[in-house]
Amino acid sequence: MANCSPTGLPLICILLGLTIQASCSTLVDIVPELLHQMRFKSETPIFFNAVTITFNTLLLLNSCLYLPGYFANRSSCTPLAVFAAAIYHGFMLVFDAFILIKTYSTTRENKLFLILLSLALLYRFGSSIVDLILTNAEWDDSAQACLFYQNQDTLRHYTIADIVCDVLATVGSVALLISGRVGGMSNLVGHLLIENVVRSGLTLGLNVAVVYVASSPDMSFEGLSLIWMVQNYFLQQLMNMEHIYIRFPHTEKRRQERYNTPVGIDEPLTLSRHPKSIVQHE
């Protein structure tokens, strides 16, 4: 699969710019909050802030590596391609683990869900390792370009693994919602589950589209790169849903609050004590 032609580069660069800007903005917002939590030993969980920072850092690094890889020379061709592929699998694994662990925390730590969660992540991790072994890049003297060869079988497997994680998270959240154990959608945990369903459902649709388009025998590296850029941008937005302000229709006093996921469904959700989370009301 050869390096892409310059015709698709402007659109890819626009998507790269949007992703880099969103990741930098998130890191500027979340890193001080995490440092505050660690310094003052906040009672609110730091897990999801730490996961968000890890995801955005890896995604930012992957995005910044694209253009150097695009213009790679003989010596940097293979190392850059392998490193970029490893970073890609890294932030995808973080995202899959995030949606599954977040769903697990709202299922009263169901043992069956934990087993399925572990198997799904193991499948994703294994397919990533095999992809790093079988997918490669090499310098072509005649074309004077770095040629990237994506193994179609490993691409199919690790994308299917992503779909398995999305289906598991979606089914787990929907099952808990329809069971009535959360007290309805007006309950705060109900809002959490709705967020889980939206996030995992959208990710599922995105990954199915990636499998469908990438399976085309005529797919060029340019087209595959464009698909990956679109996927990265939307995954970044879905990951950061955890850190947006939401409106509670039945509580006027708490119009906008940032929340953290409880460890268990019976535990109350607590607001971050970081000054950025304090909302001034007129």
C-alpha positions as a printed Julia matrix, in Angstrom:
282×3 Matrix{Float64}:
   0.0     0.0    0.0
   1.84    3.07  -1.19
   2.23    6.43   0.42
  -0.66    8.76  -0.31
  -0.63   11.4   -3.01
  -0.68   15.12  -2.14
  -4.32   15.49  -3.26
  -5.74   14.23   0.04
  -3.18   15.89   2.27
  -5.03   19.22   2.87
  -8.16   17.5    4.2
  -6.06   15.17   6.34
  -4.15   18.17   7.72
  -7.42   19.93   8.62
  -8.55   16.89  10.61
  -5.11   16.63  12.22
  -5.29   20.29  13.23
  -8.75   19.88  14.77
  -7.63   16.8   16.7
  -4.42   18.43  17.95
  -6.31   21.56  19.03
  -8.94   19.54  20.89
  -6.33   17.37  22.62
  -4.24   20.37  23.7
  -7.33   22.16  25.01
  -8.35   19.1   27.02
  -4.88   18.63  28.49
  -4.67   22.29  29.5
  -7.98   21.9   31.32
  -7.56   18.45  32.9
  -3.87   18.3   33.89
  -4.15   21.11  36.51
  -7.28   19.47  37.88
  -5.52   16.11  38.26
  -2.49   17.75  39.9
  -4.84   19.53  42.3
  -6.55   16.24  43.16
  -3.21   14.54  43.79
  -1.73   17.41  45.78
  -4.69   17.9   48.11
  -5.7    14.22  48.17
  -9.19   14.91  46.88
 -11.92   12.43  47.79
 -13.14   12.36  44.19
 -11.73    9.58  41.98
  -8.75   10.55  39.82
  -8.97    7.49  37.58
 -10.99    9.04  34.76
  -8.95   12.25  34.72
  -5.78   10.13  34.48
  -7.26    8.0   31.68
  -8.38   11.09  29.75
  -4.91   12.62  30.02
  -3.27    9.37  28.87
  -5.64    9.06  25.89
  -5.22   12.67  24.76
  -1.43   12.55  25.18
  -1.15    9.42  23.02
  -3.58   10.81  20.45
  -1.68   14.1   20.33
   1.6    12.25  19.82
   0.08   10.07  17.09
  -1.31   13.12  15.29
   2.0    14.96  15.46
   3.81   11.94  14.01
   1.68   11.76  10.87
   3.39   14.46   8.81
   6.96   13.41   9.76
   5.94    9.89   8.7
   4.46   11.24   5.48
   7.73   12.96   4.57
   9.98   10.24   6.03
  13.36    9.48   4.48
  15.2     6.19   4.13
  16.49    6.08   7.71
  13.31    7.22   9.45
  10.76    5.33   7.34
  10.42    2.08   9.29
  10.99    3.41  12.86
   8.43    6.2   12.45
   5.82    3.86  10.97
   6.23    1.26  13.72
   6.21    3.87  16.5
   3.13    5.6   15.09
   1.32    2.25  14.83
   2.2     1.43  18.45
   0.9     4.81  19.63
  -2.32    4.28  17.64
  -2.97    0.93  19.28
  -2.12    2.47  22.63
  -4.8     5.16  22.61
  -7.36    2.77  21.1
  -6.73    0.31  23.95
  -7.09    3.14  26.47
 -10.41    4.16  24.93
 -11.76    0.59  24.91
 -10.67    0.05  28.51
 -12.27    3.36  29.49
 -15.75    2.62  28.14
 -15.71   -0.92  29.52
 -14.47   -0.02  33.01
 -16.92    2.88  33.18
 -19.77    0.51  32.32
 -18.44   -2.08  34.8
 -18.45    0.53  37.59
 -22.19    1.07  37.07
 -23.1    -2.64  36.98
 -22.41   -3.13  40.7
 -19.11   -4.68  39.61
 -20.83   -7.66  38.0
 -18.45  -10.64  37.83
 -19.74  -11.91  34.48
 -19.24   -8.48  32.94
 -15.71   -8.4   34.37
 -14.88  -11.72  32.69
 -16.28  -10.56  29.34
 -14.49   -7.24  29.74
 -11.17   -8.99  30.33
 -11.61  -11.29  27.32
 -12.52   -8.39  25.03
  -9.49   -6.34  26.09
  -7.23   -9.39  25.78
  -8.47   -9.91  22.21
  -7.8    -6.23  21.43
  -4.33   -6.36  22.96
  -3.42   -9.59  21.15
  -4.59   -8.3   17.77
  -2.54   -5.13  18.34
   0.64   -7.11  18.96
   0.09   -9.25  15.86
  -0.58   -6.13  13.78
   2.68   -4.54  14.93
   4.49   -7.69  13.81
   2.84   -8.13  10.4
   2.27   -4.5    9.37
   5.4    -2.7    8.21
   6.88    0.11   6.14
   9.95    0.22   3.91
  11.75    2.69   1.72
  11.25    2.33  -2.03
  14.19    3.62  -4.1
  12.26    3.8   -7.35
   9.39    5.81  -5.87
  11.65    7.7   -3.44
   8.94    7.31  -0.84
   8.18    5.43   2.35
   5.73    2.65   1.51
   3.34    1.55   4.25
   1.91   -1.97   4.14
  -1.16   -2.51   6.31
  -1.96   -6.17   6.89
  -5.65   -6.53   6.05
  -6.23   -9.51   8.37
  -4.86   -7.76  11.45
  -6.73   -4.58  10.52
  -9.94   -6.59  10.42
  -9.22   -8.31  13.73
  -8.31   -5.27  15.81
 -11.26   -3.31  14.44
 -13.58   -6.22  15.22
 -12.06   -6.24  18.72
 -12.99   -2.55  19.04
 -16.52   -3.42  17.92
 -16.74   -6.22  20.5
 -15.76   -3.74  23.24
 -18.36   -1.23  22.0
 -21.12   -3.86  21.84
 -20.29   -5.09  25.34
 -20.36   -1.59  26.8
 -23.59   -0.71  24.98
 -25.41   -3.92  25.93
 -24.26   -3.66  29.55
 -25.52   -0.08  29.89
 -28.83   -0.74  28.1
 -29.48   -3.87  30.17
 -28.95   -1.94  33.4
 -31.2     0.89  32.23
 -34.13   -1.33  31.28
 -33.74   -3.35  34.49
 -35.0    -0.35  36.47
 -32.25   -0.69  39.07
 -31.03    2.88  38.61
 -34.29    4.61  39.45
 -34.96    5.89  35.94
 -33.2     8.29  33.62
 -33.81   11.25  35.95
 -31.43    9.64  38.42
 -27.82   10.85  38.14
 -26.55    7.31  37.59
 -29.22    7.03  34.91
 -27.65   10.05  33.22
 -24.31    8.27  33.42
 -25.72    5.18  31.74
 -27.35    7.26  29.0
 -23.94    8.83  28.41
 -22.39    5.35  28.23
 -24.98    4.21  25.69
 -24.46    7.31  23.53
 -20.67    7.05  23.65
 -20.4     3.3   23.03
 -23.21    3.33  20.45
 -21.61    6.09  18.39
 -18.23    4.38  18.65
 -19.8     1.13  17.49
 -21.25    2.8   14.39
 -17.92    4.49  13.68
 -15.93    1.26  13.92
 -18.41   -0.65  11.74
 -17.99    2.06   9.1
 -14.2     1.77   9.36
 -14.36   -2.01   8.82
 -16.68   -1.61   5.83
 -14.6     1.06   4.09
 -11.19   -0.43   4.94
 -12.22   -3.85   3.62
 -12.43   -2.52   0.09
  -9.7    -4.13  -2.06
  -9.18   -0.81  -3.85
  -8.62    1.16  -0.66
  -5.6     3.45  -1.01
  -3.33    4.61   1.79
  -4.76    8.09   1.27
  -8.28    6.82   1.9
  -7.21    4.74   4.87
  -5.39    7.71   6.4
  -8.49    9.87   5.97
 -10.63    7.23   7.69
  -8.2     7.03  10.59
  -8.17   10.84  10.96
 -11.98   10.98  11.1
 -12.03    8.11  13.59
  -9.4     9.77  15.8
 -11.26   13.07  15.9
 -14.6    11.56  16.84
 -13.05    9.25  19.44
 -11.38   12.28  20.98
 -14.7    14.09  21.24
 -16.43   11.03  22.71
 -13.69   10.52  25.29
 -14.01   14.11  26.44
 -17.76   13.79  27.03
 -16.72   12.99  30.6
 -15.53   16.57  31.09
 -18.35   18.66  29.66
 -20.97   20.48  31.7
 -24.47   19.02  31.68
 -27.84   20.47  32.67
 -29.98   18.83  35.32
 -33.62   19.64  34.49
 -34.99   18.94  37.99
 -32.37   20.81  40.01
 -32.27   24.54  39.38
 -29.53   25.22  41.9
 -27.1    22.8   40.24
 -27.45   23.97  36.67
 -24.04   22.92  35.52
 -21.83   20.46  37.38
 -18.84   18.4   36.49
 -19.11   14.92  37.87
 -16.99   11.84  38.34
 -18.16    8.26  38.01
 -18.62    6.45  41.35
 -16.88    3.18  41.99
 -20.23    1.47  42.53
 -23.77    2.28  41.59
 -24.82    2.83  45.2
 -22.13    5.41  45.9
 -23.11    9.08  45.62
 -21.46   11.18  42.95
 -19.36   14.02  44.3
 -18.3    17.26  42.67
 -14.68   18.05  41.99
 -13.2    20.49  44.51
 -10.99   22.02  41.9
 -11.69   25.77  41.52
 -12.4    25.32  37.81
 -15.46   23.23  38.6
 -17.09   25.95  40.72
 -19.91   27.63  38.81
 -20.79   31.2   39.66
 -24.52   31.95  39.53
 -25.93   35.38  38.94
